[in-house]
Amino acid sequence: MVRLVLFDIDGTLVHTGGAGVKAFTRTLATEFNAPDGVERVRFGGRTDLNLVRELFGFHGIAPTPENFRRFFERYVFWLDHILADSPGGRCAGVPEFLEALRTLPHPPRCGLLTGNIRLGAEIKLRRHRLWETFETGGFADDGEDRNQIAVAARERGRRLLGGRLRDDEILVVGDTPHDIRCGKFIGARVLAVATGGAGLEELKNHRPDWAVEDLRRTSAKEICG
């Protein structure tokens, strides 16, 4: 039985119309006078810290704690501003899947496992009225590597459940090979959805426990019950 479900955000729960990429671009331009380079970076499945480090490298910006702080303070401002006028919405099947989890005889706790910093995650999910759904999680604030974030999410989930949580009682839901790899790293089961960063066949090649086109194509009862 699954007792903790950890969701990725971008391409798994919501689409933001590229608001995150636009906020990165605007932040580099306004705070660091670096108006290009973002187009050379692949964002899918990456962590915010890792992306910023790569962009700093393109422009010769020192990756100091102060510069990371400057970047993210300005980034969340632009993200909130840009999201207000961006297209997007919840990914297919998300509301139904979350409701199905809630109505299980023994509903699992729901958390996040995301490469977003925590405040960025909150801004994105509040925009789509999903933030309050999640009780715990792991974020880019916990580490630059997605495996570190997965470990942090698992340990917070374990504390939420009173210290009793086996690795195989965790389900990770994500849309990229990065999500599959970090789920396997913590011994969790993995449900891959082709609603964002990768196609269904690519996801299947990384051997998740389940791979579906979207969350309408699966059953919370079958996977988690």
Protein Blocks (a to p, Z undefined) as FASTA:
>chain_A
ZZbdcddfehplpcehhmmmmmmmmmmmmmnopaghjlmpcfehpafklmmmmmmmmnop
acbfklmmmmmmmmmmmmmmmmmmcgcdddehklmmmmmmmmpmbacddddddfbdfklm
mmmmmmnopmmmpgbdcdfklombfklmmmmmmmmmmmmnnopacfklpccddfbfklmm
mmmmnopacdddffblbcfklmmmnopabdcfblmlpcfklmmZZ
